[in-house]
């Protein structure tokens, strides 16, 4: 199962008011494990930045002018995320901006049902408790000390750790083994156990087998094991 943990940075809060995406960061998970494959892109918003807006990244406001506009990287971004689930904190915000940018390009929009909203998961799991990314890092002991200056890729990496804790920790099932062998017809992500090609040899010694038979005989004729 492939999932993409995603974060964006923007010039403001409303694309309809002219705000644009200035940075995208994404982390690939396979079966809830980070693969090390990431996507990161700064974007020229084609507009003036609010005074000091990008200084939160530790960069000057003129930093973005030499980067590509969204129209030049939109398809590349879609190719990276494919058709997989998007794990986002406060998904409505990021999806709103992504779909605005994609719509202006004439590219396919991202259905909201593709988004897994970690903010909603946290609020349902811990009602009444703070559910910001920083608050969840404190709750789960996730190191966010490098988050003094925000960045989309850094936030995605931190969110990936928080997401795994929200859904039950890094090992979310009782299947502790690595990837199982699959048949070509198997659905992606559906784990199946396969029969052994040859049965394991018995580990019972002759003495153990004889002791068991004697024990069964001692139970009398009505013993359940004798009826089987």
N, C-alpha and C positions, 0 to 999 in steps of 0.2 A: 504494500500500500504506500503510495507516494503522496506526501503533503508538502505544501510550501508555506513556510512561516514568513509573513510579509509585513513591512512597515513602509510608510511614506512620510516625507516632510514636505510641507506646503508653505506658500506665502501667507496664508490666512485660513479662513474657515469656510468660505463659500465660493465654489467655482463659478456660480451664476453671477457673482460680483466681480469676476475677473481674476480670482486667485488661482494659482497654478501649482502643480507638483514641481518641487525642486530636487527631490532625491527619492530613490527607491532602493530598498534593501530587501533581500529575500534569502532564505535558508532552506535547503532541500532536506526533507526527512523521508527515510524509507523504513516502513514498519516502526515508526516512532524513534528512529535513530538518525542523528545528523550524519550525512554522508561526507561533509566537507565541501560540497558543491554549493556555491552561492551566486547570487546576482546582485550587483551594486552599480548604480548609475546616478551621477549628478546630472541635472537637467537645467538648461537655460529657460527660465520661465517667460522670456520675451516680454517682460514688464519690469518696471522699477520695483525694487524691494522696499518694504517698509523700513524705516530708519532702524538700523541695528538688528534687523530680523535674523540675519544669518550669522550674527556674531555668537549665537548660542552654540554653533558648531566650532567656534574658535577660528572662524574664517571671516574675511572681509566681505562686505555686501557685493563687491564687484567680482567675487570669486567665480560666479556662475557664468559670466558672459562668454567664456571660451568653450563651454560645454555644448553638446548637441541639444536641440529642442526636442520636445516629446515626439514630434512627428518623425524624427529620424531614428528613434529607438523603440517606438511602440510595438512594432512587429517582433523585434528581438525579445522584448519583455514577454509578449504572448507566447513566443516559442519556448521560453524558459519555463513558464508556469504550466504550459500544456493544458490539459483538461482536469487537473487535479484540484483537490480541496485547498482552500486558502485559509490559513490560520492567522487571524488578525485581532489585535486588541482594539475594541471599539470599531468593529468592522464596518458599520454604516458610514463612518467618516471617510475611511480610505477607499471604500468601494464607490462612494459618491464622486470622489476626485478621479479615480481611475476610469470610471465610466464616462465622466465628462471629457477627459483627455482622449479616450478611445473614440467617443462619439464625434468629436471635432475632427478626428482623422478619418472617419468613416469605417473604422474597424469594429469587429464584433464586440458587444458589451459583455460584461461578466455577470451572470445571473447571481442574485443575492444568495440563493441556496447553496452556492459553492463555498460560501464563507463560513468558517467556524469561528464564532466570536468569543474569545477568551474572557472578555469583560462580562458578557452574559453568563458564561459558565461560572466565573468567580462569584458573581452576585447571587446566583442560584445556590452555589455550594456554601457560601459564607454570607448569608443575608444580614444586612446591617453593618457589615465590616467594610473598611476601605478596600477598593478593588482596582486602584491604579496599578500600573506596572511596578512602580517602586514599592508600593505596599505589599504586593504579592511576592516581590523579591525578599522583603523582610520576613514575610510569613514562612517562606519555603527555604530560607537560608541561601538564596541565589546571590552570588557576588555581582553587585551592580556598581562597584566603586568607580569603574571607568565611565560611568554614565553622567558625569558632571557636565560634559558637553554632548548634547544629543546627536545621534546619527542614525540613519535608517538601518544600516547593516548591523551596527552594534545592538540597536534595540531589537532587531529580529533574532539575533543570536541569544539575547537574554530572554526574549519571549519564548523561544523554543524550549529553553530549560523550564520556564514557568508553566508552559503548556503541558509538558510531560508530567509535572507534579500535579497539575489540576486534574489530569485524567487518571491519576493513580500511581505516579512515579515512573521511572524509566522502564521498569518491567511491568507492563500493564496486563499481562495475562500469565497463566501458569505454564505457558510454552517457553521454556528456557533455552531451547536449542536454537541454533542459527537457522538460516533459510532452509526449508525442507525441499526435497526433490519435487519437481512439479511435472505434470503431464502438460502437453501443449494445449489441451482442451480445458485445463483448469482455469477458473476465473482468477484474475489477478488479485492477490491479497487473501485468497481463501486457503488456509493451511489445512493439509490433509495428512493423516498418518497412513503409511503404506505397509502392507504385509511383508514380513521378511522373505527374502528369496529362498532361504533354507532355514528350517527350525533350529533353535539352539539345542545343543546336546543336554541331556539330563545331568544335573549336578548332584543327584542323590547317589550315595554309596550303597553297596549291597547291604551293609549293616543297617543303614538308616531305613532302607526299604523293608528289611525283615522286621525291624523294631516297630515300624508303622503297621505292618500286617498283624503282628502279635497284639498290638493295642486295639485294632479293630475287632479281632477275635474276642478280646476280653469284654467287649461291649454287649455281647449276646446276639441272638438271632434277629432281634428287632432293631438293630442298629441301622440308622439311616444310610450309612456308607455302604452297608451290605446290599441295600436295595438299589443302589445306583449302578 
